[in-house]
Amino acid sequence: MTDIKELRKEYLKVPDGVYAPYHFRYPGLAKDPCAHPAIMRANGIYTLFTDSVPSIFKNDLVAGDFHGLYVHEDETVLKYEENYVGIIGSRNFGTNFDHFAPDYRRILKLGLPGLRKKIKSSIDKYAADPEKTANLKAMYISLEGFSNLIGNYISSARSKKNEPGYDEEALDRIIRTSEKLLASAPESFEEALQLVWYCHSAFTIEGRYAMALGRLDQYLYPFYRKDIDSGKITESETERLLESIFVKIGDDVVNICVGGSDKDGNCEINDLSYRIVSAVKTCNVPGPNLSARITQDTPDDFLIECLKSIGTGLGYPALMNDEVNIAGLSRYGYEPEDLHDFCMVGCIENFIPGKQPPWSDGRFDPPRFIDYVLNHGKCEFNKTVGLDLCDISEIDSMEKFMKYYEEEIAFGVKEYVAYFRAWNGMIDQRYYSEPFLSIFCYDCIGRGMDINCGGSKYPSAHGAAVMGVGTVADSLAALETVVFRDRKATLAEVRDAIKSNFEGYEELRGLLLNAPKYGNNDETADKYAVWFLDYISSEFSKYKTRDGGPFYVLMAANTANISAGEVIPATPDGRLQGEPLSDAASPTYGRDTLGPTVTLASVSKPDYTKSAGGTVVNQKYSPSAFDDSRIKNLAALVRVYFKKGGQEIQINATSREVLLDAMDHPENYRDLVVRVSGFSAYYVTLGRSVQLDILNRTQHK
C-alpha cells in the first residue's frame, strides 16, 4: 500500500550518481553530426532514453520519474557533450517547446506496436519524399529509444527485488505491466495509467516543463469502467495508483483537467472524476494543477467535492466555466469534437490537446500606457517610450483621453506582436525539429511532418496575458470622476502628482482613492473593465502567429503584476509607484469592500468569450466558508457567478493569521500549500513580495 508521506520523502532524496539533464545527453549526435536535423535530434533522444539509468522508488506502484534518472559517466565526456549541444541549441518556451497536452486517447488506443505500424506505413507512403521520410524515421528512432527506456525500468525493477524495503509484489506488477506495454496496447486501467506516466516522464527527461496530462478522467475512463465492472480493481486501489504519480509531480505545473461537456452538451463528469479530485487532495502537493470544467449540469455533489479540496488550503481545482470557454474558443474554427475536448496547459491556458503545437504566451501591461498620454509618450520612471500624440492641455473630456489612450495601447499591441514574432521566428524551424513530441500530435505521422512545421491539425496559438484590469478601471474611473466630472483637479495636476509619487499631493490622492472602484458593482468603474477586454482583444485579433494561428487574449498575470508594478510609476487610481498592479482579472486587492456577491457581480460583467486563452480570478475566503453548514452557499455563489458570465475562479482558504504566522515561523509550515495565481505552491518557498500579494487579497466571509 502506498504511503504518501514516505513516497514524498523518498522522492526528494538524491541518490548517488551524476545527474544528467537533457541538454547533456546527446552523444548520439556523434553518429552523424551532419545528418538531416530530425535524424540528428532523434539519435540524441534515442541515446538519452537508452543510456540513462532510471530509479524505482520503494513505494512506487507506477514506475517513472524525472528525478530518478541518473547516469554514471566520465564528467569530461558530459562536459564535452554539454558544450557541443549548447552550440547546436534547442527550442524554448517562446519557440513552442513545451506546455503541451499530448493526444493520449490515440496513444492508448494504438499502444507502442500500433504507433510503430503507423510510422512504418507512413514511411512507405512517402518513400519518394526525402524530407517526410527523414521526419518519420526520426519519429521511429525516438520511439525505439522510448521503448528502451521502458525496458530500463523493467531492469531496474528486477534489480530491486532482493533489496530491503521493496515490495516484491509491487515490483512484479510494474514488470508485468511494462512488459505488456512493450508488446501491445494497454487493456487495463493500471496499464493505461502506466503508459501515460512513462510518456510524461520521457517528456520531463527531455527537459520539457508544464506538460499537461489533459482530460485524464475522460481518456482513462473506459479502462477504469471495464476494470471496476469486472472486479479487477476497486475505487480505493484506483486512488492509490493515481496518488503514486501525483505525489511525484512536485513543483512542475502539470495541468490535469476533469469534467466538461461533449459536443452535444452532455456533462461528462464520471466516477473517475471524483477519484482524481480525491487523490489530488490526499497527496497535498502543489504540482498536480487540477482544473475542473464546470457546466450548468455538473452535479452539485461534484462541485462541493471540488470546494472541499480547495478548502483544505490547496486552492485547487481551479473552477472553469465550460460554456464561456467553449464560446471563446469557438471563434477560431475548431471542429466541434475538438473544441469540446479542450483542456488546460500550464496554469489556466485553454488548449486543444494533441492537435496544435506547444503553447507560448507573454505579459502585456496596459497601465503603462496611461503615463504616455500624460507625458508626450515618455515615462521618466522606467525610461520607456510610447507615442507622442498631444499635450494634455488639449484633452478637455474623458472621450478625448480615451481616444489617445486607445492609440497608445494599439501601438503597444503592435510592439508586442513584433517582439513575439521576432522571438518565435528567430530559429530555423526545420533545424529544431521535435521527433518524439511529434508522435503525440495528430496528424504528424500521417502528414510526415514535424509538430512545428505543419504536422499538427491546427496552427499554433499565442496568449497575450493582459494585466491590471483593476488598476486601469480604477484609474479611468478616477480621472472621469475627479478631473472631468467634478472638476476638483486638472489633468496637469494629476500628472504632476504622479511624477512626485503623490508627495505634496496627499489631498488629491485622497480624492482619487475615494473615486469609484472596480469590484463594487459600480457602473462608473465597471464599464472600464468591460471596455478593457473589448478593446484589447479587438486589437490582438488583427494579428496571426507565424503559422497562421490566433493571438488569444488572457486575463492573467502569474505574479507578473508584482514585477510589472515595480517598474510602473504611480497611477491615477492612487496607487503608488512600485506597488503591484491589480492581479489578473481580479479587482485591486482591498478595494472590493462590499462582499463577495457584489465583487463577483462586477467581475462577471466583461465579455470573457473574448478571452479565449483563459482567465484568473483570485478570491480568498475564510476557512469557515468551507464548513459543512456553509459550503452549499459557496457552491451556489459559484453557480450564479458562472451563469452571469464569469469565466474562472480560484480560491485560497487559508486565514490571514496562518499566513502571517507562516511568514514569521516558516519552519512550522513546510507543507502549507496556497493558490498563488494560475498555480499552487508551498507558501514558505515564495518570495516575500508574492507572500504579501497573497496576504493582501481581500478576505471574504
C-alpha positions as CSV (number, residue, x, y, z in Angstrom):
1,M,0.0,0.0,0.0
2,T,1.3,3.4,-0.9
3,D,2.4,5.6,2.0
4,I,2.1,9.1,0.5
5,K,4.3,10.8,3.2
6,E,7.0,8.2,2.8
7,L,6.9,8.4,-1.0
8,R,7.1,12.2,-0.8
9,K,10.2,11.9,1.4
10,E,11.8,9.3,-0.7
11,Y,11.1,11.2,-3.9
12,L,13.1,14.2,-2.6
13,K,16.2,12.1,-1.8
14,V,19.1,12.4,-4.2
15,P,20.7,9.1,-4.9
16,D,24.4,8.7,-5.7
17,G,25.4,9.4,-9.3
18,V,25.9,12.1,-11.8
19,Y,22.7,13.9,-12.7
20,A,22.3,14.3,-16.4
21,P,19.9,16.9,-17.6
22,Y,18.5,16.5,-21.1
23,H,20.9,19.0,-22.7
24,F,23.9,17.0,-21.6
25,R,22.7,13.8,-23.2
26,Y,23.0,13.9,-26.9
27,P,26.1,11.8,-27.6
28,G,24.0,10.1,-30.4
29,L,24.7,13.2,-32.4
30,A,28.2,11.8,-33.0
31,K,26.7,9.0,-35.1
32,D,26.4,11.7,-37.9
33,P,26.5,15.3,-36.9
34,C,25.7,16.3,-40.4
35,A,22.6,14.1,-40.8
36,H,19.2,15.5,-41.5
37,P,18.3,17.7,-38.5
38,A,15.4,15.5,-37.5
39,I,17.6,12.3,-37.6
40,M,20.3,14.1,-35.7
41,R,18.0,15.0,-32.9
42,A,16.3,11.6,-32.9
43,N,19.8,10.0,-32.4
44,G,20.3,12.2,-29.4
45,I,16.8,11.4,-28.0
46,Y,17.5,7.7,-28.6
47,T,20.7,7.9,-26.6
48,L,19.1,9.9,-23.9
49,F,16.4,7.3,-23.3
50,T,18.5,4.3,-23.9
51,D,21.7,5.1,-21.8
52,S,20.1,6.6,-18.8
53,V,19.6,4.5,-15.7
54,P,16.2,5.1,-14.0
55,S,15.3,4.5,-10.4
56,I,12.4,2.7,-8.9
57,F,11.3,4.1,-5.5
58,K,10.4,1.8,-2.6
59,N,6.8,3.0,-2.5
60,D,6.2,3.0,-6.3
61,L,3.1,1.5,-7.7
62,V,3.6,3.2,-11.1
63,A,7.1,3.5,-12.4
64,G,8.6,6.6,-14.0
65,D,10.2,9.8,-12.7
66,F,12.5,12.5,-13.8
67,H,14.4,12.9,-10.6
68,G,15.2,9.3,-10.5
69,L,17.1,9.4,-13.8
70,Y,20.9,9.2,-13.4
71,V,23.9,8.1,-15.4
72,H,27.4,7.1,-14.2
73,E,29.8,8.5,-16.7
74,D,33.0,10.4,-17.0
75,E,32.5,14.1,-16.3
76,T,34.9,15.0,-19.1
77,V,32.5,13.3,-21.6
78,L,29.5,15.0,-20.1
79,K,31.2,18.4,-20.2
80,Y,32.2,17.9,-23.8
81,E,28.6,17.0,-24.7
82,E,27.2,20.0,-22.8
83,N,29.4,22.4,-24.9
84,Y,28.6,20.6,-28.1
85,V,24.9,20.6,-27.6
86,G,25.0,24.1,-26.3
87,I,26.2,25.3,-29.6
88,I,23.6,23.4,-31.5
89,G,20.8,24.8,-29.3
90,S,17.2,23.8,-28.7
91,R,13.8,25.3,-28.6
92,N,12.4,27.2,-25.6
93,F,9.0,28.3,-24.3
94,G,8.8,31.2,-26.8
95,T,9.6,28.8,-29.7
96,N,7.0,26.2,-28.9
97,F,9.0,23.7,-26.9
98,D,6.7,22.6,-24.0
99,H,3.4,23.5,-22.4
100,F,1.7,20.8,-24.5
101,A,-1.2,18.4,-23.9
102,P,-0.5,15.1,-25.8
103,D,-3.1,13.1,-27.8
104,Y,-3.3,10.4,-25.1
105,R,-6.5,9.0,-26.5
106,R,-4.8,7.9,-29.7
107,I,-1.6,6.8,-27.9
108,L,-3.6,4.5,-25.6
109,K,-5.7,3.1,-28.4
110,L,-2.7,2.2,-30.6
111,G,0.0,1.4,-28.0
112,L,3.6,1.3,-28.9
113,P,3.3,-1.5,-31.5
114,G,0.4,0.4,-33.2
115,L,2.5,3.6,-33.3
116,R,5.4,1.7,-34.9
117,K,3.0,0.3,-37.5
118,K,1.6,3.7,-38.3
119,I,5.0,5.3,-38.7
120,K,6.2,2.4,-41.0
121,S,3.1,2.7,-43.1
122,S,3.7,6.5,-43.5
123,I,7.3,5.9,-44.4
124,D,6.2,3.6,-47.2
125,K,3.6,6.2,-48.3
126,Y,6.2,9.0,-48.5
127,A,9.1,6.9,-49.8
128,A,9.7,9.4,-52.7
129,D,9.8,12.4,-50.3
130,P,13.2,12.6,-48.5
131,E,12.0,15.3,-46.1
132,K,9.0,13.5,-44.9
133,T,10.8,10.2,-44.8
134,A,13.5,11.7,-42.6
135,N,10.9,13.2,-40.2
136,L,9.2,9.8,-39.9
137,K,12.4,7.9,-39.5
138,A,13.3,10.3,-36.7
139,M,10.0,9.6,-35.0
140,Y,10.7,5.9,-35.3
141,I,14.2,6.2,-33.8
142,S,12.7,8.3,-30.9
143,L,10.0,5.7,-30.3
144,E,12.6,2.9,-30.2
145,G,14.6,4.9,-27.6
146,F,11.4,5.3,-25.6
147,S,10.8,1.5,-25.7
148,N,14.3,1.1,-24.4
149,L,13.6,3.5,-21.6
150,I,10.7,1.3,-20.5
151,G,13.0,-1.7,-20.8
152,N,15.4,0.1,-18.4
153,Y,12.6,0.5,-15.9
154,I,11.9,-3.2,-16.1
155,S,15.6,-4.0,-15.5
156,S,15.7,-1.6,-12.6
157,A,12.6,-3.2,-11.0
158,R,14.1,-6.6,-11.4
159,S,17.3,-5.4,-9.7
160,K,15.4,-4.1,-6.7
161,K,13.7,-7.4,-5.9
162,N,16.4,-8.5,-3.5
163,E,16.9,-5.1,-1.9
164,P,15.4,-4.4,1.6
165,G,12.4,-2.2,1.8
166,Y,10.9,-3.0,-1.6
167,D,7.6,-4.7,-2.1
168,E,8.2,-7.7,-4.3
169,E,4.5,-7.9,-5.4
170,A,4.5,-4.2,-6.4
171,L,7.8,-4.7,-8.4
172,D,6.3,-7.8,-10.1
173,R,3.2,-5.7,-11.1
174,I,5.4,-3.0,-12.6
175,I,7.4,-5.6,-14.5
176,R,4.3,-7.4,-15.9
177,T,2.6,-4.1,-16.8
178,S,5.7,-2.7,-18.5
179,E,6.4,-5.9,-20.5
180,K,2.8,-5.8,-21.6
181,L,3.1,-2.3,-22.9
182,L,6.1,-3.2,-25.0
183,A,4.1,-5.9,-26.7
184,S,0.6,-4.5,-27.1
185,A,-1.8,-1.6,-26.4
186,P,-2.9,-1.2,-22.8
187,E,-6.1,-3.1,-21.8
188,S,-6.4,-2.4,-18.0
189,F,-6.6,0.9,-16.1
190,E,-3.2,0.2,-14.5
191,E,-1.6,-0.4,-17.9
192,A,-3.1,2.7,-19.4
193,L,-2.0,4.9,-16.4
194,Q,1.5,3.4,-16.5
195,L,1.9,4.2,-20.3
196,V,0.7,7.8,-19.7
197,W,3.1,8.2,-16.9
198,Y,6.0,6.7,-18.9
199,C,5.2,9.2,-21.7
200,H,5.1,12.1,-19.2
201,S,8.3,11.0,-17.6
202,A,10.0,10.9,-21.0
203,F,8.9,14.5,-21.7
204,T,10.4,15.7,-18.5
205,I,13.6,13.8,-19.2
206,E,13.8,15.8,-22.4
207,G,13.6,18.9,-20.3
208,R,10.1,19.9,-21.1
209,Y,8.1,21.8,-18.4
210,A,4.4,22.1,-17.7
211,M,3.4,19.2,-19.9
212,A,-0.3,18.6,-19.3
213,L,-2.0,15.3,-18.6
214,G,-5.2,16.7,-20.2
215,R,-8.6,15.2,-19.6
216,L,-7.4,12.3,-17.5
217,D,-10.9,11.4,-16.4
218,Q,-12.1,11.0,-20.0
219,Y,-9.4,9.1,-21.8
220,L,-8.8,6.7,-18.8
221,Y,-12.4,6.2,-18.0
222,P,-13.1,3.3,-20.4
223,F,-10.2,1.3,-18.8
224,Y,-11.4,2.2,-15.3
225,R,-15.1,1.3,-16.0
226,K,-14.1,-2.0,-17.5
227,D,-11.9,-2.9,-14.5
228,I,-14.4,-1.8,-12.0
229,D,-17.2,-3.7,-13.6
230,S,-15.1,-6.9,-13.8
231,G,-13.9,-6.6,-10.2
232,K,-10.3,-6.2,-11.3
233,I,-9.8,-3.0,-9.4
234,T,-11.6,-1.1,-6.6
235,E,-12.1,2.7,-6.1
236,S,-9.5,2.8,-3.3
237,E,-7.0,0.9,-5.5
238,T,-7.6,3.4,-8.3
239,E,-6.9,6.3,-6.0
240,R,-3.7,4.7,-4.7
241,L,-2.4,4.3,-8.3
242,L,-3.3,7.9,-9.0
243,E,-1.6,9.1,-5.8
244,S,1.5,7.2,-6.8
245,I,2.0,9.5,-9.8
246,F,0.5,12.8,-8.4
247,V,2.9,12.9,-5.5
248,K,5.8,12.8,-7.8
249,I,4.9,15.9,-9.7
250,G,6.3,18.2,-7.1
251,D,6.9,21.8,-8.3
252,D,6.2,21.2,-12.0
253,V,2.9,22.8,-13.2
254,V,1.2,19.7,-14.6
255,N,-2.3,20.6,-15.5
256,I,-5.0,17.9,-15.1
257,C,-8.4,18.6,-16.4
258,V,-11.6,17.0,-15.2
259,G,-15.3,17.4,-16.1
260,G,-16.6,19.4,-19.0
261,S,-19.2,18.6,-21.7
262,D,-19.2,16.7,-25.0
263,K,-20.2,18.2,-28.4
264,D,-23.8,17.5,-27.7
265,G,-23.7,19.4,-24.5
266,N,-23.8,16.4,-22.2
267,C,-22.0,16.7,-18.9
268,E,-19.0,14.3,-18.8
269,I,-18.4,14.1,-15.1
270,N,-17.9,10.4,-14.2
271,D,-16.8,8.3,-11.2
272,L,-13.1,8.7,-12.2
273,S,-13.5,12.5,-12.0
274,Y,-14.3,12.0,-8.3
275,R,-11.3,9.7,-7.8
276,I,-8.9,12.2,-9.3
277,V,-10.1,15.0,-7.1
278,S,-9.8,12.8,-4.0
279,A,-6.3,11.6,-5.0
280,V,-5.0,15.1,-5.6
281,K,-6.4,16.2,-2.2
282,T,-4.7,13.3,-0.4
283,C,-1.3,14.0,-2.0
284,N,-1.4,17.6,-0.8
285,V,1.4,18.8,-3.1
286,P,1.4,21.8,-5.4
287,G,2.3,20.1,-8.7
288,P,-1.0,18.5,-10.0
289,N,-2.5,21.7,-11.2
290,L,-6.1,20.5,-11.2
291,S,-8.7,22.3,-13.3
292,A,-12.4,21.4,-13.3
293,R,-14.6,22.3,-16.2
294,I,-17.9,23.2,-14.6
295,T,-21.1,23.1,-16.8
296,Q,-24.7,24.1,-15.9
297,D,-25.4,20.3,-15.5
298,T,-22.4,19.5,-13.3
299,P,-23.7,17.6,-10.3
300,D,-23.9,19.7,-7.1
301,D,-22.0,17.0,-5.2
302,F,-19.1,17.1,-7.6
303,L,-18.8,20.9,-7.3
304,I,-18.9,20.5,-3.5
305,E,-16.2,17.9,-3.6
306,C,-14.1,20.3,-5.6
307,L,-14.7,23.0,-3.0
308,K,-13.8,20.6,-0.2
309,S,-10.4,20.1,-1.9
310,I,-10.0,23.8,-2.2
311,G,-11.0,24.2,1.4
312,T,-8.0,22.2,2.6
313,G,-5.9,25.1,1.6
314,L,-4.6,23.6,-1.6
315,G,-6.5,26.1,-3.7
316,Y,-7.4,23.7,-6.4
317,P,-9.1,22.7,-8.6
318,A,-9.4,26.0,-10.4
319,L,-13.1,26.2,-11.5
320,M,-13.7,26.9,-15.2
321,N,-16.9,28.0,-16.8
322,D,-17.3,25.4,-19.6
323,E,-19.9,27.4,-21.6
324,V,-17.8,30.6,-21.6
325,N,-14.6,28.9,-22.5
326,I,-16.2,26.9,-25.4
327,A,-17.9,30.1,-26.7
328,G,-14.5,31.8,-26.7
329,L,-12.6,29.0,-28.4
330,S,-15.4,28.6,-31.0
331,R,-14.3,31.9,-32.6
332,Y,-11.2,30.2,-34.0
333,G,-12.7,27.5,-36.3
334,Y,-12.0,24.3,-34.3
335,E,-14.2,21.4,-35.2
336,P,-16.9,20.7,-32.6
337,E,-15.4,17.4,-31.4
338,D,-12.0,19.0,-30.9
339,L,-13.5,22.2,-29.4
340,H,-15.4,20.3,-26.7
341,D,-12.3,18.2,-25.9
342,F,-10.3,21.3,-24.8
343,C,-8.2,21.1,-21.7
344,M,-5.7,23.4,-20.0
345,V,-1.9,23.6,-20.1
346,G,0.4,25.4,-17.7
347,C,-1.7,27.4,-15.3
348,I,-5.1,28.0,-16.9
349,E,-4.4,28.3,-20.7
350,N,-7.0,26.7,-22.9
351,F,-5.6,24.2,-25.4
352,I,-6.8,21.7,-28.0
353,P,-5.0,18.5,-26.9
354,G,-2.7,16.8,-29.3
355,K,-3.8,18.9,-32.3
356,Q,-1.8,22.1,-32.1
357,P,1.9,23.0,-31.5
358,P,3.0,23.7,-27.9
359,W,1.7,26.9,-26.2
360,S,3.5,30.2,-25.8
361,D,2.5,33.4,-24.0
362,G,3.7,36.7,-22.7
363,R,2.6,39.6,-20.5
364,F,1.0,42.8,-21.6
365,D,0.6,45.7,-19.1
366,P,-2.0,48.4,-20.2
367,P,-1.5,50.6,-17.1
368,R,1.9,51.5,-18.5
369,F,0.3,53.4,-21.4
370,I,-1.5,55.9,-19.2
371,D,1.8,57.6,-18.5
372,Y,2.5,58.0,-22.2
373,V,-0.7,60.0,-22.7
374,L,0.2,62.3,-19.8
375,N,3.9,62.8,-20.7
376,H,4.2,63.2,-24.5
377,G,4.8,59.4,-25.0
378,K,7.6,59.1,-22.4
379,C,7.9,57.6,-19.0
380,E,10.7,59.1,-16.9
381,F,10.3,56.4,-14.2
382,N,11.1,53.4,-16.3
383,K,12.7,55.1,-19.4
384,T,10.2,53.6,-21.9
385,V,8.6,55.3,-24.9
386,G,5.2,55.3,-26.5
387,L,3.6,57.7,-28.9
388,D,3.8,61.5,-28.6
389,L,0.2,62.2,-29.5
390,C,-0.7,65.5,-27.8
391,D,-0.2,67.9,-25.0
392,I,-2.6,67.2,-22.1
393,S,-3.9,70.8,-22.3
394,E,-5.7,69.6,-25.4
395,I,-7.6,66.9,-23.5
396,D,-10.8,68.5,-22.3
397,S,-13.0,65.5,-22.0
398,M,-12.9,61.8,-21.0
399,E,-13.7,60.9,-24.5
400,K,-10.6,62.6,-25.8
401,F,-8.5,61.0,-23.1
402,M,-9.8,57.5,-24.1
403,K,-9.1,58.3,-27.8
404,Y,-5.4,58.9,-27.1
405,Y,-5.2,56.0,-24.6
406,E,-6.6,53.6,-27.1
407,E,-4.0,54.8,-29.7
408,E,-1.2,54.2,-27.2
409,I,-2.5,50.7,-26.5
410,A,-2.9,49.9,-30.2
411,F,0.7,50.8,-30.7
412,G,1.8,48.8,-27.7
413,V,0.0,45.8,-29.2
414,K,1.9,46.2,-32.4
415,E,5.2,46.3,-30.5
416,Y,4.2,43.2,-28.5
417,V,3.3,41.3,-31.7
418,A,6.5,42.3,-33.4
419,Y,8.6,41.3,-30.4
420,F,6.9,37.9,-30.2
421,R,7.2,37.2,-33.9
422,A,10.9,38.0,-33.8
423,W,11.4,35.7,-30.8
424,N,9.2,32.9,-32.2
425,G,10.6,33.1,-35.7
426,M,14.3,33.6,-34.8
427,I,15.1,29.9,-35.4
428,D,15.1,27.7,-38.5
429,Q,12.0,25.7,-37.7
430,R,13.2,22.7,-39.7
431,Y,16.5,22.5,-37.9
432,Y,14.9,22.5,-34.5
433,S,12.6,19.5,-35.1
434,E,10.9,17.6,-32.3
435,P,10.6,14.0,-33.5
436,F,9.5,12.4,-30.2
437,L,6.9,15.1,-29.4
438,S,5.5,14.9,-32.9
439,I,4.4,11.3,-32.3
440,F,1.9,12.7,-29.7
441,C,0.4,15.2,-32.1
442,Y,-2.2,14.5,-34.7
443,D,-1.5,14.2,-37.6
444,C,2.3,14.5,-37.7
445,I,2.7,10.8,-38.5
446,G,0.0,10.9,-41.2
447,R,1.5,14.0,-42.8
448,G,5.1,13.1,-42.3
449,M,5.8,16.5,-40.9
450,D,7.1,17.9,-37.6
451,I,4.8,19.3,-35.0
452,N,6.1,22.8,-35.5
453,C,6.4,22.6,-39.3
454,G,2.8,21.9,-40.4
455,G,2.3,18.4,-38.9
456,S,-0.4,19.5,-36.4
457,K,-4.1,19.7,-37.4
458,Y,-4.3,23.3,-36.2
459,P,-1.7,26.1,-36.2
460,S,-0.1,27.5,-33.0
461,A,-1.9,29.8,-30.7
462,H,-0.1,32.5,-28.7
463,G,-1.6,34.0,-25.5
464,A,-1.2,37.7,-24.6
465,A,-1.8,37.8,-20.9
466,V,-3.1,41.3,-20.1
467,M,-2.6,42.5,-16.6
468,G,-4.0,45.2,-14.4
469,V,-7.7,45.5,-15.3
470,G,-8.4,46.7,-11.8
471,T,-5.6,49.3,-11.9
472,V,-6.9,50.6,-15.3
473,A,-10.6,50.6,-14.5
474,D,-9.9,52.4,-11.2
475,S,-7.6,54.9,-12.8
476,L,-10.0,55.7,-15.6
477,A,-12.9,56.0,-13.2
478,A,-10.9,58.3,-11.0
479,L,-10.0,60.6,-14.0
480,E,-13.6,60.7,-15.1
481,T,-14.9,61.5,-11.6
482,V,-12.2,63.8,-10.2
483,V,-11.0,65.6,-13.4
484,F,-13.8,65.6,-15.9
485,R,-17.0,65.4,-13.9
486,D,-16.4,67.1,-10.5
487,R,-13.6,69.4,-11.8
488,K,-11.7,69.1,-8.5
489,A,-8.3,68.8,-10.2
490,T,-6.8,69.3,-13.6
491,L,-5.1,66.6,-15.7
492,A,-1.9,68.5,-15.4
493,E,-2.2,68.4,-11.6
494,V,-2.8,64.6,-11.7
495,R,0.3,64.3,-14.0
496,D,2.4,66.3,-11.5
497,A,1.1,64.3,-8.5
498,I,2.0,61.0,-10.3
499,K,5.5,62.3,-11.1
500,S,6.1,63.1,-7.4
501,N,4.6,59.8,-6.3
502,F,1.9,61.9,-4.6
503,E,4.3,63.6,-2.2
504,G,2.8,67.0,-1.5
505,Y,-0.4,65.9,-3.3
506,E,-2.0,63.9,-0.4
507,E,-5.3,65.6,-0.7
508,L,-5.5,64.9,-4.4
509,R,-4.5,61.3,-3.8
510,G,-7.4,61.1,-1.3
511,L,-9.9,62.3,-3.9
512,L,-8.6,59.7,-6.4
513,L,-8.7,56.9,-3.9
514,N,-12.3,57.8,-3.0
515,A,-13.4,57.6,-6.6
516,P,-15.5,54.6,-7.7
517,K,-13.5,51.3,-7.7
518,Y,-13.9,48.1,-9.7
519,G,-15.3,45.2,-7.7
520,N,-18.1,47.1,-6.0
521,N,-20.8,46.8,-8.8
522,D,-20.4,50.5,-9.6
523,E,-21.1,51.2,-13.2
524,T,-18.6,54.1,-13.4
525,A,-15.7,51.8,-12.7
526,D,-17.1,48.6,-14.1
527,K,-17.7,50.0,-17.6
528,Y,-14.0,50.5,-18.0
529,A,-13.3,46.8,-17.1
530,V,-15.8,45.9,-19.9
531,W,-14.0,48.3,-22.3
532,F,-10.6,46.9,-21.3
533,L,-11.3,43.4,-22.5
534,D,-13.4,44.5,-25.5
535,Y,-10.8,46.9,-26.9
536,I,-7.6,45.0,-26.2
537,S,-9.0,41.7,-27.6
538,S,-10.1,43.5,-30.7
539,E,-6.6,44.8,-31.3
540,F,-4.9,41.5,-30.8
541,S,-7.4,39.8,-33.1
542,K,-5.9,41.7,-36.0
543,Y,-2.7,39.6,-35.9
544,K,-1.6,36.0,-36.6
545,T,1.2,33.8,-35.4
546,R,4.0,32.8,-37.9
547,D,1.9,29.7,-39.0
548,G,-1.4,31.5,-39.2
549,G,-2.8,30.8,-35.7
550,P,-4.6,33.2,-33.4
551,F,-3.4,35.6,-30.7
552,Y,-5.6,34.8,-27.8
553,V,-6.1,37.3,-25.0
554,L,-5.9,36.0,-21.4
555,M,-6.8,37.9,-18.3
556,A,-3.9,36.6,-16.3
557,A,-0.6,37.6,-14.7
558,N,1.0,34.7,-12.9
559,T,2.6,37.0,-10.3
560,A,4.0,39.3,-13.1
561,N,1.7,42.0,-11.8
562,I,4.2,42.4,-8.9
563,S,7.3,42.8,-11.1
564,A,5.4,45.0,-13.6
565,G,4.2,47.2,-10.7
566,E,7.8,47.7,-9.6
567,V,8.7,49.5,-12.9
568,I,5.5,51.4,-13.5
569,P,5.0,54.8,-11.9
570,A,2.1,55.8,-9.7
571,T,-1.2,55.7,-11.4
572,P,-4.4,57.9,-11.3
573,D,-6.2,55.4,-9.0
574,G,-4.0,56.5,-6.2
575,R,-1.6,53.5,-6.4
576,L,2.0,54.4,-5.5
577,Q,5.0,53.8,-7.8
578,G,6.4,50.3,-7.3
579,E,3.3,48.8,-5.8
580,P,1.8,45.7,-7.6
581,L,-0.7,46.2,-10.4
582,S,-4.1,44.6,-9.8
583,D,-3.8,40.8,-10.3
584,A,-5.1,39.1,-13.4
585,A,-8.9,39.7,-13.8
586,S,-9.4,40.5,-10.1
587,P,-10.2,43.9,-8.7
588,T,-7.4,45.7,-6.9
589,Y,-7.0,43.9,-3.5
590,G,-8.6,45.7,-0.6
591,R,-10.8,47.9,-2.8
592,D,-13.6,45.4,-3.3
593,T,-15.2,46.2,0.0
594,L,-18.9,45.2,-0.3
595,G,-18.6,41.4,-0.1
596,P,-18.2,38.5,-2.5
597,T,-21.5,38.6,-4.2
598,V,-21.0,42.3,-5.1
599,T,-17.4,41.7,-6.2
600,L,-18.3,38.8,-8.5
601,A,-21.2,40.9,-9.9
602,S,-18.6,43.3,-11.1
603,V,-16.1,40.7,-12.3
604,S,-18.7,38.9,-14.4
605,K,-19.5,42.0,-16.5
606,P,-16.7,41.8,-19.1
607,D,-17.4,39.5,-22.1
608,Y,-15.0,36.7,-21.4
609,T,-15.7,34.9,-24.6
610,K,-13.2,37.5,-25.9
611,S,-10.6,36.0,-23.5
612,A,-10.3,32.6,-25.3
613,G,-6.9,31.8,-23.7
614,G,-8.4,31.8,-20.2
615,T,-8.8,34.0,-17.1
616,V,-7.7,34.1,-13.5
617,V,-9.9,35.5,-10.8
618,N,-8.3,35.1,-7.4
619,Q,-10.5,35.1,-4.3
620,K,-9.8,34.5,-0.7
621,Y,-12.4,33.1,1.8
622,S,-12.1,32.4,5.5
623,P,-11.8,28.7,6.3
624,S,-15.3,28.9,7.8
625,A,-16.8,29.4,4.4
626,F,-16.0,25.7,3.7
627,D,-17.8,24.3,6.8
628,D,-20.5,21.8,6.0
629,S,-23.1,24.3,7.0
630,R,-21.9,26.9,4.5
631,I,-20.2,25.1,1.6
632,K,-23.5,24.8,-0.3
633,N,-23.8,28.6,-0.2
634,L,-20.3,28.9,-1.7
635,A,-21.3,26.4,-4.4
636,A,-24.4,28.5,-5.2
637,L,-22.3,31.6,-5.4
638,V,-20.0,29.9,-8.0
639,R,-23.1,28.8,-9.9
640,V,-24.6,32.3,-10.1
641,Y,-21.2,33.9,-11.0
642,F,-20.8,31.4,-13.9
643,K,-24.4,32.0,-15.0
644,K,-23.7,35.7,-15.2
645,G,-20.7,35.1,-17.4
646,G,-17.7,34.7,-15.1
647,Q,-15.0,32.6,-16.8
648,E,-12.9,31.2,-13.9
649,I,-12.5,31.4,-10.2
650,Q,-9.8,30.0,-7.8
651,I,-9.9,30.4,-4.1
652,N,-7.5,30.5,-1.2
653,A,-8.9,29.1,2.0
654,T,-6.1,29.9,4.5
655,S,-6.7,32.5,7.1
656,R,-4.7,35.8,7.3
657,E,-3.5,34.7,10.8
658,V,-2.0,31.5,9.5
659,L,-0.3,33.3,6.6
660,L,1.3,35.9,8.9
661,D,2.5,33.2,11.3
662,A,3.9,31.2,8.4
663,M,5.9,34.3,7.3
664,D,7.3,34.6,10.8
665,H,7.9,30.9,11.5
666,P,8.4,29.2,8.2
667,E,9.8,26.1,9.8
668,N,6.4,25.3,11.2
669,Y,4.6,25.5,7.8
670,R,6.7,23.5,5.3
671,D,3.6,21.7,3.9
672,L,1.4,24.8,3.7
673,V,0.1,24.9,0.1
674,V,-1.6,28.1,-1.2
675,R,-3.0,29.2,-4.5
676,V,-0.7,31.8,-6.0
677,S,-2.1,32.8,-9.4
678,G,-2.6,30.1,-12.0
679,F,-0.8,27.6,-9.9
680,S,-0.3,26.5,-6.3
681,A,2.9,26.4,-4.3
682,Y,4.3,25.9,-0.8
683,Y,3.8,29.3,0.8
684,V,7.1,29.4,2.6
685,T,9.1,28.9,-0.6
686,L,7.6,32.0,-2.2
687,G,9.4,35.3,-2.4
688,R,8.3,37.9,0.2
689,S,6.6,40.1,-2.4
690,V,4.4,37.1,-3.6
691,Q,3.6,36.2,0.0
692,L,2.5,39.7,0.7
693,D,0.4,39.8,-2.5
694,I,-1.5,36.7,-1.3
695,L,-1.8,38.1,2.2
696,N,-3.3,41.4,0.9
697,R,-6.1,39.7,-1.1
698,T,-9.5,40.8,0.2
699,Q,-10.7,38.0,2.6
700,H,-14.4,37.3,2.2
701,K,-16.6,35.5,4.7
